[in-house]
Structure formats: C-alpha cells, structure tokens
Amino acid sequence: MTQMEYEDQHMVAALSELDGLDVLDDVTFGALHVLCRALHVNDPSLAVTLEAILTSATVAVPAADHAGLNLLIGRNFQPQATIGAAPPKLDALQQRNGTGPCIDASREQDTIEVTDMRTDTRWPEFAHAAVELGVHSMLCVPLWVDERRLGSLSLYAGSPAAFDGNARRLAELYATHAALALLEAQRAEQMQRAIASRDLIGQAKGVLMCRHHITAEQAFDVLKRASQVHNRKLVDIAETVAGTGELPAE
C-alpha cells in the first residue's frame, strides 16, 4: 500500500466516524460548535484564559447555570474565578473544610457528579449550603494534562439531575480543551515572571556596579549575600535595590 492509499484509507475511516453527527440534536451540535471555537484568546494571560474558560463553560454545557474554576497548587485548593452568586460561597466553604466535590475532583482527578443535593450524603454541610443557595445538582470535572493535575471546573444547576450522560461527555471534552489552554497560560505567565525577575536583577546589579565600582559578578554576589542575610528571595532584594538604590538595612 502506498502512502497516499494509506492516508486515503484513514481519511475515509475518519469521515465515517463523523456520520453520527447527523443524529445530534441542535443543542448538542451547538455546544460542539462552541467547543471548536472556545478559548482562542488574543491575550493568553492567565487571567484572560480563566475568564474565557468560564465564559464559554455554560454555553458549551447548556445544562449548567453557573460555573467555577479552581486551581490545585501543590495540595492547596485555590478558587480562581466564578460565574454566578453561589460558586464563590461554596468554594469558600470547601476551602474552610478542606473537603467537597471540587476539591475531591481536583485531587483525585475524577469527575464527580451530585445528582440531587437534597439526598447526597457525601458532604452534608456543603449539600445543605448548596440547596440554600439554589444549587440542586453539580458536576465537577478535573483539569489535567498528562500527569499534571491543574484543578477542576465546577458546573452548577438549579434543578436536580440536570446533567445527563450527554452533558457529562460535553463537560469532559470541554475540560480537556480548557486544561490545555490553562497549562499554556500558566507557562506563559511563568516565562513572563522569569523575564521580569532577570530584568530586575540586571537593574540592581547595574546600580551596585555604578555605586561601588565593582564588577557584574561582584554585584551579583552582593545581592546573594543580602538575600541570605535577610532570608528573602534574591529578586525581592533586587527590586529594593533597583527601586531605592540601596540594599535593605541590616
């Protein structure tokens, strides 16, 4: 079989798998359309990406009334952004208690569904608070890339059993797309911080070199010693020197 025949065969197979699209209802097809276009932002900063993920989440998964996004940094659960009145309060409750559907989905990397908050017994305090806030069902989908656990996307609905199997599949597909966008935004932000730190250290070295008539290497040693003496990050010492022209007082 030639390379062209091989590629044609795989193209036919791929197209045959798309034949099932003609049985999708308008809502599902519209959600898939959103998935194809979502999260393409001109500014891939972390804040903009978080906002884009949440803005598109309730459109991509029409059963969701509200949404929240939480990051898992180390073992710490850190709420980042929400849409709706209930998610911030429920996230704060989980943070205080150290447990809840969003935390478990983030740490265990498993999709967690609460079909009816009135009868769910896994997180009694959380379920009671959710009902009081008008949340009766919930879907928490983990955000991960390879082995890296990023956090979770939480979807909230005002009616019980709002998320059927189709909604769950859409949510998990959307979460995959969101996790990739989130990871790229985090990498971009880390790169920007590294560049900013390097620039600050360079400025501080320049100040010390000019003031004390020393070499770049000697200036860097001065910054390192100050960092050790004050038990502060080197970049923090550099920021002080660049801003004030002086080393921190001992």
Secondary structure, DSSP 8 states (H G I E B T S, - for coil): --HHHHHHHHHHHHHHHGGGGGG--HHHHHHHHHHHHTT--SS--HHHHHHHHHHHHHHHSTT-SEEEEEEEETTEEEEEEEESSHHHHHHHHHHHHT-SHHHHHHHHT--EEES-TTT--SSHHHHHHHHHTT--EEEEEEEEETTEEEEEEEEEESSTT---HHHHHHHHHHHHHHHHHHHHHHHHHHHHHHHHHHHHHHHHHHHHHHHHT--HHHHHHHHHHHHHHHT--HHHHHHHHHHHSS----
